[in-house]
């Protein structure tokens, strides 16, 4: 599970939230050039006192200026972060590089070869975008980070199938959106019923957030989440200890999700 520095932290000082996240057990920190807070993220990493080798740091490529490449943009990010490399570098929005995705991906591959990024991947890519860069790629994307929750699950099956075919790790953001951005939907009673069962089985409190995060994790999805509250951070990281959902419960979540299509976080081209 990764701690995200977008959404509520975008264009804000992320030092305290990231320090708090690391202190409460997060080791994967998910940043981006677009969030405009890489300097404060770097300050938090240094202030945490955690060895660099114990952290997994992600950043993402923003829209390129005419004089930039994916490599020179990453070099700027590394300077802001105060790091020699990132663990994962993602192309953030395919529409920002329309007509030149292959060219951009070649430069991403150079970042990997030169060890400026240990792994490279993409974000918000659909099937056509993936097919465009997979053709002739030296390194396929290691990750595709996309909005995933039950209200978009059905529509994501083609891209998820492509991930499986090419060994691409699926990473999610906005996974809790149905509960907090659109409460009162068809998913809510299903999640609450499962929460009660899990809590009874566990003999300890289980939250509705843990139910949805557990659903994602049982599919092997890397969850990116965020919070300003230490208690909530610890709750998220406790999700692996929550009992597994049954096949019937997983199906009930997906059936409820299929009743409504709602994408919450649309990144414009």
C-alpha positions in Angstrom: 0.0 0.0 0.0 1.3 3.4 -1.0 0.7 6.9 0.6 -0.4 9.3 -2.1 0.6 13.0 -2.1 -2.0 14.1 -4.7 -5.7 15.0 -4.2 -5.8 17.0 -0.9 -2.0 17.6 -0.8 -1.7 18.8 -4.4 0.2 22.2 -4.6 0.5 22.0 -0.8 3.4 21.4 1.6 3.5 17.6 2.0 6.2 17.4 4.6 4.1 16.8 7.7 1.7 14.3 6.2 4.5 12.3 4.6 6.6 12.3 7.8 3.5 11.2 9.6 2.8 8.5 7.0 6.4 7.1 7.3 6.2 7.3 11.1 3.0 5.2 11.0 4.4 2.5 8.8 4.1 3.6 5.2 7.3 2.8 3.1 5.9 3.5 -0.4 5.4 7.2 -1.1 3.6 8.1 -4.3 4.4 11.5 -5.7 4.1 13.3 -9.1 5.5 16.4 -10.9 1.9 17.5 -11.4 1.3 17.7 -7.6 3.9 20.5 -7.4 5.1 19.3 -3.9 8.2 17.2 -4.7 10.5 19.5 -2.7 8.5 19.1 0.5 8.2 15.3 -0.2 12.0 15.2 -0.3 12.3 17.2 2.9 10.0 14.7 4.6 12.0 11.7 3.4 15.2 13.2 4.9 13.5 14.4 8.1 12.0 10.9 8.7 15.5 9.4 9.3 14.4 6.3 7.4 17.2 4.8 5.3 16.6 5.4 1.6 16.9 1.7 0.9 13.8 1.1 3.2 11.6 3.5 1.2 9.9 3.0 -2.2 9.5 6.4 -3.9 7.3 7.0 -7.0 7.0 10.1 -9.2 5.2 10.7 -12.4 5.9 12.6 -15.6 3.9 15.7 -16.2 3.1 17.3 -19.6 6.4 18.1 -21.3 7.6 21.5 -22.3 9.1 21.8 -25.8 12.7 21.7 -24.4 12.1 18.7 -22.1 12.3 15.0 -22.4 11.1 12.4 -19.8 14.7 12.1 -18.8 15.4 15.8 -18.2 12.1 16.1 -16.4 13.1 13.3 -14.1 16.4 14.9 -13.4 14.6 18.0 -12.2 12.4 15.8 -10.0 15.4 14.1 -8.5 17.0 17.4 -7.7 13.7 18.6 -6.0 13.4 15.3 -4.1 17.1 15.2 -3.1 17.4 11.7 -4.4 19.7 9.9 -6.8 17.0 7.7 -8.2 13.3 6.9 -7.8 12.0 3.4 -7.4 9.2 3.9 -9.9 8.6 6.6 -12.6 5.2 6.7 -14.4 3.9 8.5 -17.4 1.0 10.3 -15.6 -1.6 11.0 -18.4 -1.4 9.5 -21.9 -3.3 12.5 -23.4 -0.4 14.8 -22.4 1.7 13.0 -25.0 -0.7 12.3 -27.8 1.0 11.2 -31.0 4.3 10.7 -29.3 3.7 8.1 -26.7 6.3 5.7 -28.2 8.9 8.4 -28.3 8.2 9.3 -24.6 8.4 5.6 -23.7 11.8 5.2 -25.3 13.1 8.0 -23.1 11.4 6.4 -20.0 13.4 3.2 -21.0 16.6 5.3 -21.0 15.8 6.5 -17.5 15.6 2.8 -16.4 18.8 1.9 -18.3 20.7 4.7 -16.6 19.2 3.7 -13.2 17.6 7.1 -12.6 14.4 5.0 -12.1 14.6 1.4 -11.0 11.2 0.7 -12.6 9.1 2.5 -15.2 5.4 2.4 -15.8 2.3 4.3 -16.7 -0.9 5.8 -15.1 -4.4 6.3 -16.5 -3.6 4.2 -19.6 -6.4 2.4 -21.4 -6.0 -0.5 -23.8 -5.1 1.5 -26.9 -2.4 3.5 -25.0 -0.8 0.4 -23.7 -0.9 -1.3 -27.1 0.8 1.7 -28.6 3.8 1.6 -26.3 4.0 -2.2 -25.9 4.7 -2.6 -29.6 8.5 -2.5 -29.9 9.1 -1.8 -26.2 12.4 -3.0 -24.7 10.8 -2.8 -21.2 7.0 -3.2 -20.8 5.4 -1.0 -18.2 5.9 -2.6 -14.7 2.8 -0.8 -13.4 -0.4 0.9 -14.6 -2.0 3.1 -11.9 -5.7 3.7 -12.6 -8.8 4.7 -10.8 -10.3 1.4 -9.5 -13.4 0.9 -7.4 -16.6 -1.1 -7.9 -18.4 1.6 -9.9 -15.8 1.3 -12.7 -14.8 -2.3 -12.2 -16.9 -3.7 -15.1 -15.5 -1.2 -17.5 -11.9 -2.0 -16.5 -12.0 -5.7 -17.4 -10.3 -5.2 -20.9 -7.4 -3.2 -19.5 -7.1 -5.7 -16.6 -6.9 -8.6 -19.0 -4.1 -6.8 -20.9 -2.2 -6.3 -17.6 -2.4 -10.0 -16.9 -1.2 -10.9 -20.4 1.9 -8.7 -20.1 2.6 -9.0 -16.4 1.8 -5.4 -15.6 1.0 -4.7 -12.0 -2.3 -3.0 -11.4 -2.2 -0.1 -9.0 -5.3 1.8 -7.9 -6.1 5.3 -6.8 -9.5 6.6 -5.7 -10.5 3.2 -4.4 -12.6 4.6 -1.5 -14.4 7.2 -3.7 -17.7 5.4 -3.7 -17.9 5.6 0.1 -16.8 9.1 0.6 -17.5 11.0 -2.6 -20.9 9.5 -3.4 -22.4 8.0 -0.2 -25.9 6.5 -0.4 -25.2 4.4 -3.5 -26.0 0.8 -4.1 -22.6 -0.3 -2.8 -23.1 1.1 0.8 -25.4 -1.5 2.3 -23.4 -4.4 0.7 -20.1 -3.0 2.2 -21.8 -2.5 5.6 -23.1 -6.1 5.7 -19.6 -7.4 4.9 -18.0 -5.1 7.5 -20.3 -6.5 10.2 -19.4 -10.1 9.2 -15.7 -9.4 9.1 -15.8 -7.6 12.5 -17.6 -10.5 14.0 -15.1 -13.0 12.5 -12.1 -11.0 13.6 -13.3 -10.0 17.0 -11.8 -6.5 16.4 -13.2 -3.4 14.7 -13.3 -3.4 10.9 -14.0 -0.2 8.9 -15.9 0.2 5.6 -12.6 1.5 4.2 -10.9 -1.8 5.1 -13.6 -3.8 3.4 -13.0 -2.0 0.0 -9.2 -2.0 0.4 -9.4 -5.7 1.2 -11.4 -6.3 -2.0 -8.7 -4.5 -4.0 -5.8 -6.3 -2.2 -7.4 -9.8 -2.8 -7.0 -9.1 -6.5 -3.3 -8.3 -6.0 -3.9 -4.6 -6.7 -1.4 -2.1 -5.3 -3.5 0.4 -3.3 -2.6 4.1 -3.3 -4.4 6.0 -0.6 -4.0 9.0 1.6 -5.1 10.6 4.9 -4.1 13.4 7.2 -5.0 11.3 10.3 -2.5 8.9 11.9 -5.3 6.6 13.1 -6.7 6.3 9.6 -3.2 5.6 8.2 -2.7 2.7 10.7 -6.1 1.4 9.9 -5.3 1.3 6.2 -2.0 -0.5 6.8 -3.8 -3.0 9.1 -6.0 -4.2 6.1 -3.9 -7.3 5.4 -4.8 -8.6 8.9 -8.6 -8.3 8.1 -10.1 -11.7 7.3 -10.5 -12.5 3.6 -13.7 -11.8 1.8 -15.6 -14.8 0.6 -16.2 -15.4 -3.1 -19.8 -14.6 -2.5 -18.9 -11.3 -0.8 -16.6 -10.3 -3.7 -19.4 -11.1 -6.2 -21.9 -9.0 -4.2 -19.5 -6.0 -4.2 -19.1 -6.3 -8.0 -22.8 -6.8 -8.6 -23.6 -3.7 -6.6 -20.9 -1.7 -8.4 -22.3 -2.8 -11.8 -25.5 -1.0 -11.0 -23.8 2.4 -11.3 -21.0 3.7 -13.5 -19.2 6.6 -11.9 -15.6 7.8 -12.5 -14.7 10.4 -9.9 -11.2 11.6 -10.9 -11.1 12.5 -14.6 -7.7 13.9 -15.7 -8.2 16.1 -18.7 -6.1 15.6 -21.8 
